[in-house]
């Protein structure tokens, strides 16, 4: 299995070569423009190269706008594995994602040679070389201007632009060739897709919009112009176009064309070479995913349409009666007075009823989360509105506050580019929490959503190129704020539109941190590059259909690539009426989303899982397993926070050399070693599952399910109340016992489930902290990190060891491992004698301590129960079996 650091640094070498020719020969293409290099230079450090480009051929898109006459290119080796290529107007500043929103290295100062005489003059080629001992990429610039990014070790071309670059004020176009037969692309969202691997001849429009997720193949709530390309024999690289402007990206299989309606072309290339290495390098740039509180990995319940506090109380009671875990109760806009933020409905959700209810949740170890929308009702008696007006923090148009319309009626929208807006937001959250101490905040409608269609007043409102908004090329102003609205500092909504959700997430995250001193939990519908630093995400307003059930896996896996690992879909479907069968299968899948929440729309049938006996049984079994896996899942959260690795992953992350995994999107991995294979079709009696090479054990009965040397597809009988969950050989899973809340589960003893690989080895990690401190695994924070390893000696004795890497979390000195299960033992027959030793001392069996052996077809499983192995103390457990 590849890891982010698997390639030695000496293996990587990056070279940038510029060869300058004065004759432009445009090739056939949509844009058919062309630039030439007239001067080039390297930085004094040798890690950056700059060139001045001049227009030599007008593009075929002259009807849109005139071409920019001169461009500036800077190529920078920012790290051993990251190359940046930035192209902008040489003579005029242009909009770029601001540094305070996306911190990143600034291009080095590069001093250019004097330009050659007129672009048509004859001149010999000039060559500039930029190299580093740390990279594996080669970039070549030829005439007419183009650049190519290649992997030196294999000569594989990763990005190969055509010479017909188009650069206008509000239209930029660049095309890269791709090897259609070898490239497998993933990412480019947010869209609901029927496949995780991107399909040829598809268009990805990036313009954040309030379009329901049940609409396939159109732009949705977020914009992520990033993709990963995985190619045989398992090498991967990533490409980001850092731009907040609207765009169409056309993937034709053999090419990828960007059509952007503003800004600059700011490309980042991530060398990999493994998928895990790519996300590590990507999140190093855009920001590591925020740590989520431990409780947020419990189960969540919400509905738009809960009538009153009594209704919500009944839901909590229903879960308890059915013995289904419930961690967090949510309320949608129903709790508000006239749908106004930071207010309570004076009849149905009064303070006198709601506050005692929330206090009882907290006493029971449960949490409470509410929705907050960005629109502030324009009511001169409404305190939040009054304070916002006093601080002048709202979005402007024509020199006055822009009036939109959402649930409360006419509203103003906070301008989160204004520093005062974040202070205003923080104060409003603090005021509300003094009345109702919510544990997290759900921010919705933040694309921005607007029930008005603003009239176009300026050229920005109707750019010359219409992106494929909503799949119909509808105007970019429709059902959102007008592109000609103005943010703080004179920034146009045209440029900053896709940033609103990110900026509101940042403000909300910081507000909760300031007010609680604890790790924030924020759930945002709208996202952008880097949103994972502040927020979790759900897939939005899906439908209660089998297609939506299947597609939820694709969106979940895509957001793992985007650096947003805390991701899930509305279980049982949001819109439309669900069915007992669909809801049962969805709870079986959704129990293994990183973020697991049941949520539905008003006027649809209720779908709390306890309402049907069969769904309740599925919830108890599947959520019961989820809660047992919480130590493992939370350890994956730590890995995500420190390396960017997704919690839920496609199979090729662990098996990139297996080409058959590239198209698998009906299964997924949790971490490296837990494979989830759900039922996704109505009436299905079987599950078609792919198993990569190795051993795969059932987590339910510890039997060897599949043992394959090359990977194979297996048809399994569908389980009635759970998905298939298998553990890869070579994995050690830390488990605890299931409970109704995460707090109770955390107090139970640990078990170690050891799945031996064919060579008799296994390994795993356990991360522990209090689950709510702001920092996770930081130098000064209190945490424990334990590594487990297992090996089988030549005499058949098995040795399980723990290594305490860090141990400043005090409870780890009291928490114990009470049971160890060893799967994959060579003999299916029970041994005559099974003896365990802890740190050299024999473990005597008695009424509290026992050993046992299960015959499992060709292999066996042993267990040692009643142990008291302290998590925070290193130990060695030896197991000797005599036959």
Helices and strands as residue ranges (DSSP letters): G 9-11, E 14-20, E 34-42, E 48-57, E 70-79, E 82-89, E 126-132, E 137-142, E 146-151, E 156-161, E 166-167, E 172-177, E 184-189, E 202-206, E 224-231, E 235-241, E 247-251, E 255-260, E 265-270, H 275-286, G 294-297, E 299-301, H 309-322, E 328-331, G 333-335, H 351-363, E 367-373, E 375-377, H 383-391, E 396-397, E 400-401, E 404-406, E 409-413, H 419-435, E 440-444, G 459-462, G 469-471, G 488-490, H 493-496, G 497-499, H 500-516, E 522-524, G 531-533, E 536-538, H 546-561, E 567-568, E 570-571, H 580-590, E 596-598, G 609-611, H 613-628, H 630-643, E 648-649, G 651-653, G 659-663, E 667-670, E 674-677, E 686-691, E 694-698, E 704-708, E 712-717, E 724-728, E 731-735, H 742-746, E 750-755, E 762-768, E 784-792, E 798-807, G 810-813, E 816-825, E 833-838, E 841-842, E 850-856, E 859-870, E 876-882
